[in-house]
Amino acid sequence: FFFLMIRRPPRSTQSRSSAASDVYKRQGQKILTLCQKLQMTGVLSRATVFSPPQEPHYAVSEYFTEDGNTRLELELLDEKRKPRIIRLPEDVSSSFFKIHEKRKGIDYMVPTIYLWNESYPKDKVIIYSHGTSSDLGDNYIYLLELMSFFECNVISYDYAGYGIAPNKPTENTVYRDLECVIAFATQSLEIPLNGIVLWGFSLGCGPSVELAVRYPSIAGLIVQAPMASLLACLDPNRYKTDLGKDMFSSITKIANVKFKVCFIHGTKDQIIPIRHSELLVQRYQEAHGAEPTFLRVEGARHNDLAMLILESNDLLQKILTELKEFFAEGKKTKPSILERSNLQDIFSELRITPNKTQES
């Protein structure tokens, strides 16, 4: 019932610009006030934040290698569920892994893709966390484009309930999924923590900010169309007052990120308005005394922001500059004993298929 009430208006209504947006915000305020009275803000949050595709936009095939080991390959699927042929450049490799973990007696599996080039530095990687309405299949081409332009290897993954991952997503499972991927990257792929840049889009900014706080030796953070918090999307007053149980509250965490952050947001975004980034930038600046990089993409909406980034050489060059600074600063830091031991402990409980030895 609440999901039907708060879902976005039809596309034809959205095109009516600010008038429709104002109506949507007023509806959000009324619904949120009602949920407060009924003490149901937590239910409202869970019902609105996760929107995985009904079916995965990719399949995974298993092959046997000449030495008797197994290899997993991701295959993109079209609208008719038929394989799409994607030819990778000769110097690009795509490795697919399943990261298994038992959590409170329940088996979880994090589908993970590692795109790499032998000529790129092996001690640097971007870990990309996608938005709420997509999966690895939707983002595969985008990841290849980012990898090619930035000449940096890329890792991405699906949250619980997304793609071929089982179980239902929650805020904590999303955090744990990313933490497992970081443990895999550092312990199996042997990428140092200070050689990792976290890049989140929309929903993916939430876990990226959370893990950036937990692991201060990470090299850098890029947040693309981040939300200040979930309830802030429903009621602008959420920026100033506590309206109840919230989710992905980056506004309360961003000040605790110890390294550089790059913010990217479209000026025409009506799903997560640019005001969210402005508030996050303000909170970060107040804590660190220095203004972070804030790339405002003129005319970009929420769902075409990625496309406009790829089409703008100027934007790509600015992001490349940020990445170079992130990795340069990362070399000056040394992961703490606590960070290293925590990732080692997490990795010891994981089961990776295929393992790194087989994949190589």
Salt bridges, closest charged atoms under 4 A:
GLU55 OE2 - ARG81 NE 3.90
GLU73 OE2 - ARG71 NE 3.27
GLU101 OE1 - ARG103 NE 2.73
GLU101 OE2 - ARG176 NH2 2.61
ASP107 OD1 - LYS102 NZ 2.62
GLU118 OE1 - LYS122 NZ 3.20
ASP123 OD1 - LYS124 NZ 3.62
ASP135 OD1 - HIS57 ND1 3.88
ASP138 OD1 - HIS57 ND1 2.57
ASP158 OD1 - HIS130 NE2 2.74
ASP177 OD1 - ARG103 NH2 2.89
GLU179 OE1 - ARG176 NH1 3.55
GLU179 OE1 - ARG214 NH1 2.94
GLU210 OE2 - ARG214 NE 2.85
GLU210 OE1 - LYS253 NZ 2.77
ASP246 OD2 - ARG238 NE 2.78
ASP269 OD2 - HIS265 NE2 3.54
ASP269 OD2 - HIS302 ND1 2.69
GLU278 OE1 - ARG275 NH1 3.80
ASP304 OD2 - ARG301 NH2 3.13
ASP314 OD2 - LYS318 NZ 3.39
GLU325 OE1 - LYS260 NZ 3.46
GLU329 OE2 - LYS332 NZ 3.20
GLU359 OE2 - ARG71 NH1 3.03
